[in-house]
Each structure stands twice: as C-alpha cells, then as structure tokens.
Amino acid sequence: MTPEAAERMAIQALSFMAETPEEFARFLALSGLDPTSIRAAAAEPGFLGGVLTYLCEEEARLLAFARHGGIDPADVARARAALAGPDWEHEHP
C-alpha cells in the first residue's frame, strides 16, 4: 500500500464517518478537535493515520466502512500501517 493510496483511503474514511453525525462527533471528541479545526488538523503529520487507527479500533465500524466502500478490511489495516506505522506491542515480563 503506497502512502498516497493510504491517504486517499483515510480521506474516504473521514468522509464516511462525517455521514454519521454520532460517529463523527465521537471521533471529534476523542481527537480533541472541533468541526472548524478538522481541515487544519488534516494537514498535520499523523492525522490521517489516526483516522484509520480510530476506524480499526472497533470491528463493527471497520466492517461498515469496508462494506460501504467495497474495500477489503485487511486493506484498511494495511493503509493504517502505511500511515501510522506497524502496531507496537509492549511485552510484559
């Protein structure tokens, strides 16, 4: 997955969430943004990766987006990794 393709998918995901006011409000609340600052935030490094991370955190949300866009959910995870980096898991002793 190229970074450009991942960015396009993240923008598509943001648009998808914006179509559902409750979901968009939840995303904004968790991100600390408001509707007037989202455009500026989108230009910041890591924002689009954060959009896909949020989307992937809940299976139902991920699957709804994938169905809506005709996208393989695994491609969403690949796009998230391309923008936000691989998952990091801390090993406990």
N, CA, C and O of each residue as an XYZ file, in Angstrom:
372
protein
N       0.848     -1.174      0.000
C       0.000      0.000      0.000
C       0.894      1.237      0.000
O       1.719      1.424      0.894
N       0.717      2.060     -0.998
C       1.517      3.281     -1.067
C       0.967      4.319     -0.084
O      -0.215      4.280      0.260
N       1.799      5.226      0.359
C       1.302      6.277      1.244
C       0.179      7.102      0.596
O      -0.758      7.523      1.274
N       0.279      7.323     -0.695
C      -0.750      8.100     -1.386
C      -2.087      7.362     -1.375
O      -3.126      7.973     -1.127
N      -2.070      6.064     -1.639
C      -3.301      5.263     -1.613
C      -3.862      5.208     -0.195
O      -5.077      5.256     -0.003
N      -2.986      5.107      0.787
C      -3.420      5.079      2.184
C      -4.060      6.417      2.566
O      -5.068      6.439      3.271
N      -3.486      7.520      2.110
C      -4.059      8.833      2.391
C      -5.441      8.966      1.763
O      -6.358      9.495      2.391
N      -5.598      8.492      0.536
C      -6.911      8.538     -0.121
C      -7.936      7.737      0.674
O      -9.076      8.170      0.842
N      -7.524      6.566      1.162
C      -8.436      5.746      1.947
C      -8.805      6.440      3.257
O      -9.958      6.382      3.683
N      -7.852      7.084      3.886
C      -8.133      7.784      5.141
C      -9.105      8.940      4.918
O      -9.990      9.175      5.740
N      -8.947      9.650      3.826
C      -9.876     10.734      3.496
C     -11.262     10.164      3.228
O     -12.267     10.748      3.632
N     -11.313      9.031      2.551
C     -12.580      8.343      2.310
C     -13.212      7.928      3.648
O     -14.424      8.054      3.827
N     -12.398      7.441      4.575
C     -12.894      7.032      5.890
C     -13.426      8.232      6.664
O     -14.463      8.132      7.321
N     -12.740      9.350      6.596
C     -13.189     10.558      7.277
C     -14.530     11.022      6.707
O     -15.422     11.418      7.457
N     -14.666     10.972      5.403
C     -15.935     11.327      4.754
C     -17.046     10.378      5.177
O     -18.173     10.805      5.428
N     -16.730      9.093      5.254
C     -17.699      8.090      5.690
C     -18.171      8.398      7.109
O     -19.371      8.365      7.382
N     -17.253      8.692      7.997
C     -17.634      8.998      9.376
C     -18.459     10.275      9.446
O     -19.383     10.367     10.254
N     -18.143     11.257      8.615
C     -18.867     12.527      8.625
C     -20.326     12.346      8.205
O     -21.170     13.181      8.531
N     -20.628     11.273      7.490
C     -22.004     10.993      7.069
C     -22.873     10.523      8.228
O     -24.099     10.529      8.122
N     -22.256     10.119      9.330
C     -22.987      9.667     10.513
C     -22.657     10.633     11.647
O     -21.588     10.538     12.251
N     -23.566     11.560     11.941
C     -23.268     12.600     12.930
C     -22.782     12.065     14.279
O     -21.871     12.641     14.875
N     -23.369     10.988     14.763
C     -22.951     10.455     16.057
C     -21.519      9.936     16.006
O     -20.738     10.166     16.930
N     -21.182      9.247     14.942
C     -19.831      8.701     14.784
C     -18.816      9.828     14.636
O     -17.743      9.790     15.238
N     -19.155     10.815     13.843
C     -18.250     11.936     13.624
C     -18.041     12.711     14.927
O     -16.921     13.119     15.236
N     -19.109     12.910     15.682
C     -18.991     13.603     16.967
C     -18.096     12.825     17.919
O     -17.300     13.418     18.648
N     -18.219     11.507     17.920
C     -17.372     10.683     18.788
C     -15.903     10.809     18.372
O     -15.025     10.969     19.221
N     -15.642     10.737     17.067
C     -14.274     10.890     16.575
C     -13.709     12.248     16.984
O     -12.584     12.336     17.475
N     -14.492     13.299     16.782
C     -14.025     14.638     17.143
C     -13.738     14.732     18.639
O     -12.721     15.294     19.046
N     -14.626     14.187     19.448
C     -14.432     14.243     20.899
C     -13.165     13.508     21.315
O     -12.399     14.009     22.139
N     -12.943     12.338     20.758
C     -11.758     11.561     21.123
C     -10.469     12.204     20.604
O      -9.413     12.078     21.223
N     -10.566     12.883     19.479
C      -9.370     13.512     18.902
C      -9.101     14.898     19.495
O      -8.013     15.450     19.329
N     -10.100     15.456     20.188
C      -9.941     16.791     20.753
C     -10.143     17.897     19.737
O      -9.780     19.047     19.984
N     -10.721     17.557     18.598
C     -10.948     18.540     17.542
C     -12.386     19.015     17.552
O     -13.254     18.423     18.194
N     -12.622     20.106     16.822
C     -13.988     20.529     16.561
C     -14.122     20.667     15.048
O     -13.117     20.701     14.338
N     -15.347     20.747     14.554
C     -15.524     20.783     13.095
C     -14.754     21.895     12.390
O     -14.369     21.738     11.232
N     -14.528     23.010     13.069
C     -13.827     24.118     12.419
C     -12.324     23.894     12.310
O     -11.661     24.529     11.490
N     -11.783     22.999     13.125
C     -10.334     22.779     13.104
C      -9.916     21.517     12.355
O      -8.724     21.233     12.245
N     -10.873     20.766     11.842
C     -10.532     19.483     11.218
C      -9.703     19.667      9.944
O      -8.805     18.872      9.669
N      -9.996     20.694      9.181
C      -9.245     20.913      7.935
C      -7.770     21.183      8.237
O      -6.888     20.640      7.571
N      -7.509     22.010      9.228
C      -6.124     22.297      9.608
C      -5.456     21.057     10.176
O      -4.284     20.801      9.900
N      -6.192     20.285     10.967
C      -5.632     19.063     11.555
C      -5.274     18.049     10.468
O      -4.290     17.319     10.593
N      -6.069     18.009      9.414
C      -5.826     17.044      8.337
C      -4.483     17.276      7.654
O      -3.930     16.358      7.048
N      -3.964     18.475      7.744
C      -2.666     18.779      7.141
C      -1.502     18.374      8.036
O      -0.351     18.391      7.600
N      -1.786     18.012      9.273
C      -0.744     17.642     10.222
C      -0.282     16.202     10.005
O      -1.096     15.330      9.701
N       1.018     15.947     10.159
C       1.512     14.571     10.038
C       0.841     13.682     11.087
O       0.688     14.070     12.245
N       0.464     12.537     10.674
C      -0.120     11.568     11.594
C      -1.628     11.626     11.707
O      -2.244     10.678     12.195
N      -2.245     12.725     11.262
C      -3.696     12.826     11.420
C      -4.427     11.730     10.653
O      -5.294     11.055     11.209
N      -4.085     11.551      9.388
C      -4.798     10.560      8.586
C      -4.558      9.141      9.104
O      -5.453      8.298      9.039
N      -3.365      8.876      9.612
C      -3.115      7.590     10.259
C      -4.003      7.415     11.475
O      -4.486      6.317     11.748
N      -4.218      8.511     12.211
C      -5.101      8.476     13.372
C      -6.543      8.197     12.988
O      -7.261      7.518     13.722
N      -6.973      8.716     11.842
C      -8.324      8.442     11.349
C      -8.492      6.940     11.135
O      -9.488      6.355     11.563
N      -7.522      6.320     10.477
C      -7.623      4.884     10.215
C      -7.441      4.063     11.479
O      -8.050      3.002     11.622
N      -6.614      4.536     12.394
C      -6.472      3.846     13.677
C      -7.807      3.839     14.405
O      -8.234      2.804     14.915
N      -8.464      4.989     14.454
C      -9.785      5.084     15.084
C     -10.764      4.118     14.413
O     -11.498      3.396     15.088
N     -10.765      4.113     13.108
C     -11.679      3.248     12.362
C     -11.439      1.782     12.693
O     -12.388      1.010     12.836
N     -10.181      1.401     12.815
C      -9.829     -0.008     13.048
C     -10.018     -0.442     14.504
O      -9.976     -1.637     14.794
N     -10.225      0.497     15.415
C     -10.351      0.146     16.827
C     -11.642     -0.588     17.155
O     -11.727     -1.254     18.187
N     -12.629     -0.480     16.311
C     -13.908     -1.141     16.540
C     -14.286     -1.921     15.288
O     -14.449     -1.346     14.211
N     -14.422     -3.225     15.438
C     -14.674     -4.090     14.286
C     -15.931     -3.701     13.522
O     -15.920     -3.678     12.291
N     -17.011     -3.394     14.228
C     -18.261     -3.031     13.546
C     -18.073     -1.781     12.687
O     -18.582     -1.711     11.569
N     -17.348     -0.802     13.206
C     -17.089      0.437     12.465
C     -16.237      0.146     11.238
O     -16.512      0.653     10.150
N     -15.207     -0.665     11.413
C     -14.331     -1.046     10.309
C     -15.106     -1.779      9.222
O     -14.970     -1.467      8.039
N     -15.909     -2.744      9.621
C     -16.667     -3.525      8.643
C     -17.711     -2.687      7.925
O     -17.954     -2.887      6.734
N     -18.335     -1.746      8.637
C     -19.309     -0.860      7.990
C     -18.630     -0.008      6.919
O     -19.160      0.155      5.820
N     -17.464      0.530      7.242
C     -16.717      1.319      6.258
C     -16.311      0.449      5.072
O     -16.460      0.861      3.922
N     -15.806     -0.737      5.342
C     -15.365     -1.632      4.269
C     -16.534     -1.988      3.345
O     -16.389     -1.970      2.122
N     -17.683     -2.310      3.928
C     -18.861     -2.627      3.108
C     -19.280     -1.415      2.284
O     -19.567     -1.534      1.093
N     -19.314     -0.269      2.914
C     -19.740      0.962      2.247
C     -18.854      1.272      1.040
O     -19.348      1.678     -0.012
N     -17.560      1.080      1.197
C     -16.626      1.423      0.132
C     -16.221      0.268     -0.763
O     -15.441      0.452     -1.697
N     -16.751     -0.946     -0.483
C     -16.342     -2.112     -1.260
C     -14.860     -2.402     -1.081
O     -14.161     -2.749     -2.033
N     -14.393     -2.254      0.151
C     -12.970     -2.382      0.471
C     -12.751     -3.602      1.350
O     -13.560     -3.889      2.233
N     -11.680     -4.307      1.117
C     -11.293     -5.414      1.986
C     -10.820     -4.815      3.311
O      -9.946     -3.947      3.307
N     -11.378     -5.259      4.451
C     -10.942     -4.716      5.739
C      -9.428     -4.840      5.960
O      -8.829     -4.005      6.637
N      -8.822     -5.864      5.399
C      -7.372     -6.016      5.536
C      -6.637     -4.875      4.834
O      -5.550     -4.483      5.259
N      -7.224     -4.342      3.762
C      -6.615     -3.193      3.083
C      -6.661     -1.946      3.961
O      -5.758     -1.110      3.907
N      -7.706     -1.821      4.763
C      -7.793     -0.688      5.687
C      -6.666     -0.799      6.711
O      -6.017      0.194      7.038
N      -6.440     -2.007      7.211
C      -5.355     -2.217      8.175
C      -3.995     -1.937      7.537
O      -3.110     -1.377      8.184
N      -3.828     -2.319      6.291
C      -2.569     -2.038      5.595
C      -2.382     -0.525      5.397
O      -1.276     -0.004      5.542
N      -3.453      0.154      5.072
C      -3.377      1.611      4.909
C      -3.031      2.275      6.241
O      -2.237      3.215      6.281
N      -3.625      1.788      7.326
C      -3.327      2.325      8.653
C      -1.854      2.146      8.971
O      -1.206      3.066      9.469
N      -1.327      0.971      8.686
C       0.090      0.705      8.944
C       0.986      1.591      8.075
O       2.042      2.034      8.525
N       0.569      1.850      6.836
C       1.367      2.698      5.939
C       1.443      4.131      6.461
O       2.447      4.814      6.259
N       0.387      4.585      7.130
C       0.360      5.966      7.617
C       0.800      6.111      9.069
O       1.440      7.097      9.435
N       0.456      5.127      9.891
C       0.719      5.251     11.327
C       1.841      4.349     11.813
O       2.244      4.429     12.974
N       2.345      3.501     10.945
C       3.389      2.565     11.341
C       2.784      1.279     11.880
O       1.590      1.218     12.172
N       3.610      0.262     12.009
C       3.100     -1.026     12.497
C       2.677     -0.916     13.962
O       3.137     -0.050     14.706
N       1.785     -1.827     14.341
C       1.373     -1.875     15.748
C       2.572     -2.207     16.608
O       3.430     -3.004     16.229
N       2.616     -1.587     17.764
C       3.681     -1.849     18.717
C       3.047     -2.488     19.930
O       2.104     -1.949     20.508
N       3.567     -3.631     20.309
C       3.042     -4.307     21.477
C       4.146     -4.413     22.517
O       5.241     -4.907     22.247
N       3.834     -3.946     23.685
C       4.802     -3.990     24.791
C       4.725     -5.350     25.444
O       3.648     -5.818     25.814
N       5.862     -5.970     25.581
C       5.907     -7.269     26.250
C       6.118     -7.051     27.733
O       7.013     -6.318     28.155
N       5.285     -7.693     28.503
C       5.423     -7.610     29.960
C       6.223     -8.791     30.447
O       6.024     -9.916     29.988
N       7.145     -8.537     31.392
C       7.969     -9.650     31.896
C       7.153    -10.650     32.680
O       7.695    -11.641     33.170
